[in-house]
Amino acid sequence: MNWKDRIYCGDVTPHHTGKEILLLGWVDAIRDHGNVLFIHLRDIRGIVQVVFSSEKNKNCYDIAASLKEEYVVEITGRAALREKGTENSNLKTGTIEVEASEIKILSSANPLPFRISEKAMVLNEDISAGPENVDEDLRLQYRYLDLRRPSMQHLFIKRYEILKCIRSYLDERHFYEIETPFLTRSTPEGARDYLVPSRVHQGKFYALPQSPQLFKQLLMMSGMDRYFQVARCFRDEDLRPNRQPEFTQLDLEASFIDEEFIYELIEELIVRIFAIGGITLPRPFPRMTYKTAMDKYGVDRPDLRFGMAFEDVTDLLKDTEYSIFKQIIKKKGLIKGFCVKGMSEALSKNVLQNEYSMKIVQSFGAKGMSWMKVIDGELQSNIVQFFSKKELEGLIKRFGAEDGDVLMMIADTSPEPVNRVLNDLRLHVANRYNLIPKDKFCPVWVTDFPLFEYKDGKIGSQHHPFTMPERTDFDPHNLDELISLNSRAYDIVMNGEELGGGSIRIHDMNIQKKIFTALGLSQEEAEAKFGFFLRALEYGAPPHAGLALGMDRVVSMILNTQSIRDVIAFPKNRKAFCPLSKAPNFADRSQLDELGLTGGIKGIQAISNEKDPDRIKTSKKAHVKREKISTDEVRHIARLARLSMTEEESLKYRNDLNSILDYVAELEEIDTTNVTPISHVLDMKNV
């Protein structure tokens, strides 16, 4: 094989007409016309048609007749223009073909689990049996085949171009790419760590980094001034769509800067990388405080591609006679809603009352929903008779409602469920009635996050304990003051997705001590968790700030893929399992012995067996812990079933389901080798 003379399939042009060329690649598709056989030959740069004629070269034709899809071949032939009328507009090389004179089969291929070819050999050919219509786990099991598809290869070429653009831009801005450790110590960062046992230091564990947070700050204390890294991160989080246990983020940090530096830097970066996907973003990006985002959209990552922002109408209805609202206002509750423009016909009374009010909003956790329509300049619904003319006019004005608009309102004694339900309702209506423009991109900075959150009677950091507060003269013992204190944190949001976030960091040890005091961390606890980092703060730390972008999500958005798994070469599935490598799996007993881990799992013997590497022997007392069902999963199923469920009910269902799983696990432990069955399956016969 003389690879130096190779021409890539996608690079064959009319310029090569009459020349002998060498091609190397995979057989993408085959079409046999008797004495003439056509194949599509595919490589990373494209596809070209190759022709084999029994009349011109019988030996070459006979070898080609044995070809199957995905055989790897070496072909020598002469490029020629196709006859008029036989061109293929589906191919970049559709005006040219190669008349083969030699062929060598470099390797054969087994029958395929799914079709790989994406290009029709002739116009109007049906190629709908592609991998997109195949079960995703099967595609992941044969990922090396899935990645041969031109559309998949295009995604990874574009991903490379995006990362290349990032590196080039940050180099312009004098950032240095520096790697940080994978094997480090566990630090509290909001999710569970993946732990790695140490053979040398038995009984001790490394933790894989959830982010390079502490190390990038240490680099600033080292005087490196500006750092970035395309970092691999690991988080053992509860499973959700578009979440991976290992992921890639663009991590950066800079010294002697403020928020404006970060905003300008990241906006230009995002504009450049989105342009690679043909997307133009206007600058500057708008900014919105966390409070405004929650008040107007019920979420800290608002989708601004469409309207329907929330309006608080509690003050307009303080004297209302509508009993439900009256009782809620009396309990200092909240009434909010949004206006759906021009949808009064689609949102019929039946849909609004029987679907949304009685079922959909209740599945979101609300007790009900109030609605009104604007018809001929007046509000109409089954409750308007309980409102005064002044109140109705006030609602029209507050919502900016016009003829054909629909008002949808939620009321509750607590603001949290009102905002949460309205957010779910807003997105449901927008998705159901196609109100979200598909080709629109709306970036926004969300700023001024709360520094602390109060949960389960305890104060915790909203982001992490190294985020600079908006002011430093706070009393760390005053709970009310702590809850009202904002941070100098920021998120970059696009189309309802958080692409990344960061903050100004604490560089003064006295401020850091106040934060730890507010969190209830003693000096000993702080030393145990962050000792190495805190010591660095005592040796002259510069003011610094940073941000991390989730690259899998960013690339997925730029390239408009359905899932981040499409832009990760070898992803895990929705259960954090790799169908390709079968990871995670049981470890070999000898490895566990070396690590000193066999004491706690005496019941399990992992066996290396070439014929059955996944086989394990379990003794009678062995217990393989099952994955537990979480309350989030219970609530998710409840929403799918449109069931309203309280927190207490969710906990009860979770406990009951886990009890069933535990019982099943106990049954599996019973050794039934020599037990005679007491029931049998009867033979069935037609009657």
Salt bridges, closest charged atoms under 4 A:
ASP11 OD2 - ARG45 NH1 2.63
ASP28 OD1 - ARG42 NH1 2.57
ASP43 OD2 - ARG6 NH2 3.63
ASP62 OD2 - LYS58 NZ 2.94
GLU70 OE1 - ARG42 NH2 2.76
GLU70 OE1 - ARG148 NH1 2.84
GLU118 OE2 - ARG149 NH1 3.01
GLU125 OE2 - ARG115 NH2 3.81
GLU132 OE1 - ARG149 NH1 2.92
GLU136 OE2 - ARG565 NE 2.80
ASP146 OD1 - ARG139 NE 3.10
ASP146 OD2 - ARG143 NH1 2.85
ASP146 OD1 - ARG149 NH2 3.08
GLU161 OE1 - LYS158 NZ 3.43
GLU172 OE2 - ARG272 NH1 3.27
GLU177 OE2 - ARG167 NH2 2.85
ASP225 OD2 - ARG226 NE 3.83
GLU237 OE1 - ARG243 NE 3.40
ASP238 OD1 - ARG192 NH2 3.03
GLU246 OE1 - ARG232 NH2 3.15
GLU246 OE2 - LYS572 NZ 2.48
ASP251 OD1 - LYS216 NZ 2.83
GLU253 OE1 - LYS216 NZ 3.61
GLU253 OE2 - ARG505 NE 2.75
GLU259 OE2 - ARG488 NE 2.78
GLU260 OE2 - ARG287 NH1 2.83
GLU264 OE1 - ARG173 NH2 3.01
GLU267 OE1 - ARG283 NE 3.33
GLU268 OE2 - ARG272 NE 2.84
GLU268 OE1 - ARG283 NH1 2.80
ASP295 OD2 - LYS291 NZ 2.80
ASP303 OD2 - ARG305 NH2 2.69
GLU311 OE1 - LYS296 NZ 3.45
ASP315 OD2 - ARG398 NH2 3.08
GLU321 OE1 - LYS326 NZ 3.73
GLU355 OE1 - ARG432 NH2 2.88
GLU402 OE1 - LYS341 NZ 3.55
ASP405 OD2 - LYS341 NZ 2.70
GLU416 OE2 - ARG420 NE 3.06
ASP473 OD1 - ARG471 NH1 2.85
GLU481 OE2 - ARG471 NH2 3.04
GLU497 OE1 - ARG553 NE 3.53
GLU527 OE2 - ARG535 NH1 2.51
ASP552 OD1 - ARG159 NH1 2.97
ASP566 OD1 - ARG139 NH2 3.96
ASP593 OD1 - ARG589 NE 3.20
ASP632 OD1 - ARG635 NH2 2.52
GLU647 OE1 - ARG635 NH1 2.97
ASP656 OD2 - LYS652 NZ 3.33
ASP662 OD1 - LYS628 NZ 2.54
GLU668 OE2 - ARG626 NH2 2.81
GLU669 OE2 - HIS623 ND1 2.59
